[in-house]
Amino acid sequence: MKKKEQNYIPFTEEMKKDYTVLVPNMLPMHFTLICKVFRNFGIRAELLTTQGQAIKDTGLKYTHNDTCYPAILVIGQFLDALQSGKYDPHKTALIMFQTGGGCRASNYINLIRKALEKAGYGYVPVISMSLSGLEHHPGFRMSVPMVRRLMYAVLYADLLMLLRNQCRPYEIHCGESEALAQKWTDRLAKEMDTGNRISYRKVKENYRKILQDFDRIPRAEIKKVRVGIVGEIFVKYSPLANNSLEEFLVKEGAEVTVPGLLDFCLYCVYNNLTDTKLLGRNKGVYPLYRIAYRFFLGKQQDLIDIIEEETEFDPPTSFEHTVSLVRGYIGIGAKMGEGWLLTAEMLELADKGIKNIVCTQPFGCLPNHICGKGMMRPIKEKNPDINIVAIDYDAGATAVNQENRLKLMLANSKD
């Protein structure tokens, strides 16, 4: 307890006035909108977009090399920013998003604080953002209006990511899809202002406008190999962690599909319902989780319905259908890290006709290796037409080896 008191520095109301809060980058569009929501509620959030070998080297310098790869990258990105001279360390705080589950990501806060002390920044506050209430920070409160806007940020960004990925491989004017996604990200960020009233009717109107804009992009009538990306959440999404995997696959002539962040949010809520059913836990709050689950499912279904009504774009899969796909493969009690969702996402992609799957495997992530690489054989036995390749990512892995394995997968898919 004494050690925790020495390391734990709460983010106070006074700090909120003039501190810059650094946010590690995982999903650029999602986190751009999330940072905008934070700023609208008085948190001067800034998204870190730094890349390169220096991030890995800095992370390894202040973290044990057996630490899971995402932790090395997050710590490296934080310390690289503090050492850059761009920020006043005495007026800077860090924020880490946590689920509170059994994955080692729930211990990142302590790893970050230990690395900060080692680097001479032990006075820098580290905010734990978690609906589980792992820590208390008076200057960072999750109000209902903030949570509501964060939910819409996730929904908007999931839609933009889905449409960009479906348009980019076929666009006639190179870069048009990315530019349109950025244009809408900027526009939606302005609409997130607390001075603007956000109605769900307006949100659905924006869905339709976004769909219409992407549908107008001139696209070539050609067929490309469809490739899905699954894996540990940070490495699956972050260009820093996966060496810009999506960009590489698009350049190699593939159409990339990545499951949205909403599925992971639903997975976290669903696991709390599962805990009550299997373990008898959280009985008092079970009705609240049930309401939240049905609420998020409804928002997802509205988005699916609008996509199907307005355009020919391929909509996301309903989460309830995703859950049903794992029956006979893995139990829903396997919920460390991405747990059963990782297996479900591979099956979901196959169910949509996407037979080529990249499973991103970060070094040091035991749950991912069990529910990802460990489930590849039983999945292939029941689905022999699936082409799954596991790509390992760590500080010592070379991009050349990763790219060669990806090229081999693409060559096999064409054959």
SVG drawing of the C-alpha trace seen along z (x, -y; Angstrom):
<svg xmlns="http://www.w3.org/2000/svg" viewBox="-35 -27 52 57">
<polyline fill="none" stroke="black" stroke-width="0.4" points="0.0,0.0 2.8,-2.4 4.3,-1.9 1.0,-2.7 0.7,-5.9 4.1,-7.0 3.3,-6.3 -0.3,-7.3 -0.7,-11.1 -4.4,-12.1 -5.3,-14.4 -6.9,-17.3 -9.3,-20.1 -6.4,-22.5 -4.4,-20.5 -7.4,-20.5 -6.9,-24.3 -3.5,-24.3 -2.3,-20.7 -2.0,-19.0 -3.2,-15.4 -1.3,-13.2 -3.3,-10.4 -1.6,-7.3 -2.7,-6.7 -4.6,-3.4 -7.3,-4.4 -6.5,-7.7 -10.1,-8.7 -11.7,-7.4 -9.2,-9.0 -9.3,-12.3 -13.0,-12.5 -12.5,-11.2 -9.8,-13.9 -12.3,-16.5 -14.9,-15.4 -12.3,-15.6 -11.4,-19.2 -15.1,-20.2 -15.3,-19.1 -12.3,-21.1 -9.6,-18.4 -6.7,-19.7 -6.2,-16.4 -3.6,-15.9 -3.3,-12.8 0.2,-11.5 0.9,-10.5 4.6,-9.9 6.1,-6.8 9.4,-5.2 12.1,-3.1 12.8,-5.7 9.4,-4.9 10.4,-1.2 13.9,-2.0 12.6,-4.4 10.0,-1.9 12.6,0.9 15.0,-1.5 12.5,-2.0 10.5,1.3 11.6,4.9 11.9,6.5 9.6,9.3 6.7,6.8 3.9,7.2 4.6,5.3 1.7,2.8 2.9,1.7 6.4,1.1 5.0,-1.1 2.6,-3.1 5.3,-3.8 7.8,-4.6 5.4,-7.0 4.7,-8.7 8.3,-9.1 9.4,-10.1 6.8,-13.0 8.0,-14.1 11.6,-14.1 10.9,-15.9 10.9,-19.4 7.5,-20.0 5.7,-19.8 6.4,-21.1 6.6,-17.8 5.4,-19.8 2.2,-20.7 1.6,-17.4 -0.5,-14.4 -0.9,-11.0 -4.1,-9.0 -4.5,-5.2 -7.7,-3.5 -8.5,-0.3 -11.2,2.3 -10.4,3.5 -10.3,7.2 -7.7,9.9 -5.4,8.8 -2.1,7.3 -3.3,4.0 -5.1,3.5 -1.6,3.3 -0.3,0.7 -0.8,-2.1 1.7,-0.7 4.1,0.1 3.8,-3.5 4.4,-5.0 7.4,-2.8 8.9,-3.9 8.2,-7.5 10.0,-7.3 13.0,-5.6 13.1,-8.4 12.8,-11.1 9.2,-12.0 7.7,-10.4 5.7,-13.6 3.6,-13.3 0.0,-12.2 -1.3,-9.1 -5.1,-9.0 -6.8,-5.7 -9.9,-6.0 -12.1,-3.1 -15.8,-2.6 -14.8,0.0 -13.6,-2.9 -10.1,-1.5 -8.9,-4.9 -10.2,-8.3 -9.1,-11.4 -11.1,-14.5 -10.1,-16.5 -11.3,-13.8 -14.9,-12.8 -17.0,-10.7 -20.3,-12.5 -23.4,-11.2 -23.1,-13.9 -19.4,-13.0 -20.1,-9.3 -23.0,-10.0 -20.7,-12.0 -17.9,-9.3 -20.4,-6.7 -21.4,-8.7 -17.6,-9.3 -17.2,-5.5 -20.2,-5.0 -19.2,-7.7 -15.6,-6.6 -16.6,-2.9 -18.7,-4.0 -16.0,-6.2 -13.4,-3.4 -15.7,-0.9 -16.5,-3.1 -13.0,-4.3 -11.7,-0.7 -14.4,0.4 -13.7,-2.5 -10.0,-3.0 -8.9,0.1 -11.2,-0.8 -11.1,-4.6 -10.2,-6.1 -8.7,-9.3 -6.0,-8.1 -6.5,-9.5 -10.1,-10.6 -11.5,-8.1 -8.9,-9.1 -9.5,-12.8 -13.3,-12.4 -12.9,-10.5 -10.7,-13.2 -13.1,-15.9 -16.0,-14.2 -13.8,-13.6 -13.1,-17.4 -16.7,-18.2 -18.0,-15.8 -15.4,-17.0 -16.9,-20.5 -20.4,-19.1 -19.2,-17.4 -18.9,-20.9 -20.8,-21.0 -22.6,-24.1 -24.2,-22.1 -27.2,-19.9 -26.6,-16.3 -29.9,-14.6 -30.0,-11.0 -32.1,-12.1 -29.2,-14.4 -26.7,-11.5 -28.8,-9.3 -29.0,-12.2 -25.2,-12.4 -25.0,-8.6 -27.0,-9.1 -25.0,-12.1 -21.7,-10.2 -23.0,-7.2 -24.1,-9.4 -20.7,-11.2 -18.7,-8.0 -21.2,-6.5 -20.3,-9.4 -16.6,-8.5 -15.8,-7.1 -14.7,-3.5 -13.4,-1.0 -15.5,2.1 -12.8,4.7 -12.5,7.5 -9.8,7.5 -8.7,10.0 -10.5,9.3 -8.4,9.5 -9.6,9.3 -7.4,8.1 -8.0,9.5 -5.8,9.8 -4.9,8.0 -6.8,4.7 -3.8,2.3 -1.8,4.1 -4.9,4.8 -5.7,1.1 -2.6,-0.9 -0.3,-1.8 2.5,-2.3 2.1,1.3 1.4,3.2 3.8,1.3 1.0,-0.3 -0.5,3.1 -3.6,1.7 -1.6,-0.6 0.7,2.3 -2.2,4.6 -4.0,1.9 -0.8,1.3 -0.5,5.0 -4.0,4.9 -6.2,6.1 -9.5,4.8 -9.0,4.6 -11.8,5.3 -11.2,4.5 -14.0,5.1 -15.2,1.9 -14.5,0.7 -18.2,0.9 -17.9,4.7 -15.2,4.5 -17.4,2.2 -20.3,4.6 -17.9,7.5 -17.0,5.8 -20.6,5.2 -21.6,8.8 -18.8,10.2 -20.4,8.6 -23.7,10.4 -21.7,13.6 -20.1,13.2 -23.5,13.1 -24.8,16.2 -21.7,18.3 -20.3,17.1 -23.1,15.4 -21.2,12.1 -22.6,8.6 -26.2,9.6 -27.2,6.2 -26.0,4.4 -27.1,7.1 -30.2,5.2 -28.1,2.1 -25.7,4.1 -28.6,5.7 -30.1,2.3 -26.7,1.0 -26.3,4.1 -29.7,3.7 -29.1,0.0 -25.8,0.5 -27.2,3.4 -30.0,1.0 -27.6,-1.7 -25.6,0.9 -28.7,2.2 -29.8,-1.3 -26.5,-1.8 -26.7,1.5 -30.3,0.8 -29.3,-2.7 -26.4,-1.3 -28.6,1.4 -31.3,-1.1 -29.1,-3.8 -26.3,-2.0 -24.7,1.2 -21.9,1.0 -21.3,4.1 -22.6,3.3 -21.1,4.5 -22.3,7.9 -24.8,7.7 -23.0,8.5 -25.6,11.1 -24.8,13.0 -21.1,12.7 -21.7,14.2 -23.6,17.1 -20.8,18.0 -18.4,19.2 -20.7,22.0 -18.9,25.3 -15.5,23.5 -14.8,21.7 -16.7,21.0 -17.9,17.4 -16.2,17.7 -12.8,17.3 -12.6,13.5 -9.1,12.6 -7.8,9.9 -9.9,10.2 -10.9,13.7 -13.7,15.4 -14.2,12.3 -10.9,12.9 -12.1,16.3 -15.6,14.9 -14.1,12.2 -12.2,14.7 -15.5,16.7 -17.4,13.5 -15.0,12.6 -15.4,16.1 -19.1,15.8 -19.0,12.6 -17.0,14.4 -13.7,12.9 -11.5,16.1 -8.1,14.4 -7.4,13.4 -4.3,11.8 -4.1,12.5 -1.8,9.9 0.2,11.5 2.0,9.1 4.9,10.5 4.0,11.3 0.2,11.5 -0.7,14.9 -4.5,14.5 -4.1,13.5 -1.9,16.5 -4.5,18.9 -7.7,17.4 -6.0,16.4 -3.2,18.7 -4.5,21.5 -7.9,21.5 -6.6,21.4 -6.4,25.2 -10.0,26.0 -11.3,23.1 -9.5,24.5 -10.7,28.0 -14.3,26.9 -13.7,24.3 -11.0,25.7 -11.3,22.8 -10.1,20.2 -6.6,18.8 -5.3,17.6 -1.8,16.3 -0.5,15.3 2.0,12.4 4.2,11.7 4.9,8.1 7.6,7.2 10.4,4.7 12.9,7.0 10.7,8.3 11.7,6.9 9.1,5.5 10.6,7.4 9.8,10.8 6.3,9.7 5.7,8.4 7.0,11.5 4.6,13.7 1.8,11.3 2.8,11.5 2.8,15.3 -0.7,15.2 -1.9,13.0 -0.3,15.2 -2.0,18.3 -5.3,16.5 -5.0,15.6 -4.1,19.2"/>
</svg>
